[in-house]
Amino acid sequence: MDMRELATVAFSFAAGSLTAALLPGDSWYPWAALGAAAGFAAVYFLRKRIACAKRALLILGALSVAFLYVWGYETAVCRPVKALCGQTREFSGIVMDEPVETEQGAKVTICLHPAARAVVYGEAELLTLKPGQRLSGTARWQDASRIREDDITTFTSRGVYALLYVAGPVMAETAMEHSIWFTPQRLCRAVKEMAGRVWDDPATAGFVTAELTGDRSSISQGDAAVIDQAGLAHLFAVSGLHCAFLVTLLGFFLPKRRPGLVFGICTGALFLYALMVGMTASVVRACLMQVFLLAEPLLRRERDSITVLGAALLLILLVNPYAAAGAGLQLSFGATLGMVLWSEKLCKWMRGCYRGNRKWLRREVAFLSANLAATLTALVFTVPLTAVYFGIFTLLSPLSNLLALPAASWNFMVSFLTVALGFVFLPAARIAGVLSYCMVHYVVWLARMVNALPWHALYLNNRYLIYWLVYVYVLLGACLIGKARPRARILAGSLAVLTLLLAVKLHSGVYRSGTMSAVAVDVGQGECILLHSGNDAVLVDCGSSNTYISGGERAADTISGIGIGKLSALVLTHYHADHTNGVAKLMARVRVEELWLPDIDDAFGVKERLESLAAQNGTAVRYIRRMERMAAGAARLTVYPPVGTGDMNEQGLTVLCSAGDFDLLVTGDMAGSTEKALIKQYDLPDVEVLVVSHHGSKYSSDSAFLEAIRPEAAIICVGENSYGHPTQEAMLRLAAVGAAIYRTDQQGDILVTVGEGGK
């Protein structure tokens, strides 16, 4: 078997594994294997009549083996764990990494047996655990491949097949925490702690920790948001970039004339690094490829990057075939495949654009060509993947990467050496850390500048953008398959740009077609209402209690998709998390001129955190103690102070937005008794749209209140919850006054457009 045949087998095996991981059920695996085997037999007997019979045999044979292998893996590894799910029973396993703090307490990954892991969710006591300890207790077992009635691959792609929710006391026992096998985890923890000691600035320490280890927990939400939006998230997703940085750093100290020594030291360092950062599929792929490339001088073979990529993929899938469905693996392999196929050709073409004799200019052109070609070709396969997984297409990522990657690469190497120096002589490390401080703040500053540019990124809540992506990839495929001439490629590129502008214009036009618009943004179990008229926009609340949803990100996506550059005001009705916990990410991406807050007591410290966020982002804070009014384009906003007593829900603000004869009312989470106090104290008009109180709680939407305001439509901001929202009682009261009911959990984002005169 030659090298390209190995690549064919590897990619076919991966295709079979991915198909098995994505399609529901597992009873069809042996039948699919049998079908591929039948195809193999048919091609074999007709091989003399088929031009590419050998390649077809390799593909069909690899597919058959893949389906059989996944079936065997499912039977031997997954089913024994899944059989325990749906029960409350005992568990026991070895802690595999450092515990992570969650909103409800903590979580930690344990190894149930060599091929299967589980994530344990419990109280904050889990934070005291160390890798290598044995954790035992009683928990409710949940199948990690099926959550909320949906088939997911997030956990199974990492070898996690059960989620364990602690239902009693847990016990940690001495087991392997001092074993040599857990040295990488202890070393990783030491690196994180040393970074915190070297850099007093939390922003620098968090950035360095994330870049060296992939742990983003120490980065502020604001910095993380702008870096992601600028297309620089891969700086913290340890993969080929980081392995290349590490090999480059080692290359400064190793003799180039002794390839055997270089191979041995770099291979050891790479796999120690992979163990430190968690052996994710992307970093394993990168390490394997680097090892294969380092071995080429020893084997005296020419570089065949496609085969090396295929071999790395095959090795990963033999360990866990479900890894093929992981977003990290797909993005890592997609980026690498694009660079392998086209980066060198594109770089050569770019360098050829300058034919002058100035050596310094030729060097600069070569540098820019290499970096830009790598970035552009990496996007070929990753753009559709990021669109599917994250709902974003970052237009300016080539620019941000071109400007940030040189600093990021040097920062990785300098920070690595600085942390190492910290273990020897901390004062010297702190002095050396000044250079990292400068580079980190440059990258964050650059990300913020990119985010400040209009249309720096587009979001898949724009359905026209989905059609555009399909159209562009059809054009790209036609150009590549048909070997189009330069003139045809220029025409295809021009059409792509023009249709992109059209897609953006059509989407923003939907929200700008009337006097004003209101959008109930789907943030799950939370509330977020965008009010927009002309060039002014106001957001009422921004939060979600569903941990898998970022209210701030969704709000910012909606705002950016419309083309709004800033918010005149952000009004928070009260301080509960499902109305406020998205503010940090929102402010990181969207400029907010004023923050309007209720002047009430807050026992959770939310008010202080919001004041701090406002100060950091240059946002003025206004406490509402009496009725306040403001103009928002052609609309008028009236904000009423708290009228109730009791818990925080009853002391919230009320917002009335009016445009002509149209009125929309937002009442936060107040109960019926406070709703009655509101209409008693203020003369409210009949409203066309009511944003229903407290997500449709049975205590909200009082009949007397509804009779007073007579809403024509009712919007319920609701998502997955354990409270039974929206309740049947509230729905019946709304129906009794003739209100048409709309729900974000059923309709998604709900758009209300107001025409001339409030029609």
KARA-V713375 format. One record per helix or strand of 2 or more residues. SS is the DSSP state (2 for helix, 1 for strand). FROM is the first residue (numbers start at 0). LEN is the number of residues. Records with the same first field share a line. If there is no record, write none. Layout:
SS->FROM-LEN / FROM-LEN
This chain:
2->2-20 / 28-17 / 46-3 / 52-30 / 123-5 / 155-3 / 179-19 / 201-12 / 220-9 / 232-3 / 239-12 / 258-18 / 280-19 / 304-15 / 320-5 / 326-25 / 358-32 / 396-28 / 425-27 / 462-19 / 485-26 / 550-12 / 576-4 / 582-7 / 605-11 / 647-4 / 671-10 / 692-4 / 702-7 / 727-9 / 743-4 / 755-3
1->87-8 / 99-2 / 105-8 / 115-7 / 133-10 / 145-2 / 149-2 / 159-14 / 391-3 / 456-3 / 515-5 / 525-8 / 535-9 / 565-2 / 568-3 / 590-2 / 593-5 / 619-5 / 627-5 / 634-6 / 653-6 / 661-5 / 688-3 / 712-4 / 739-4 / 749-5
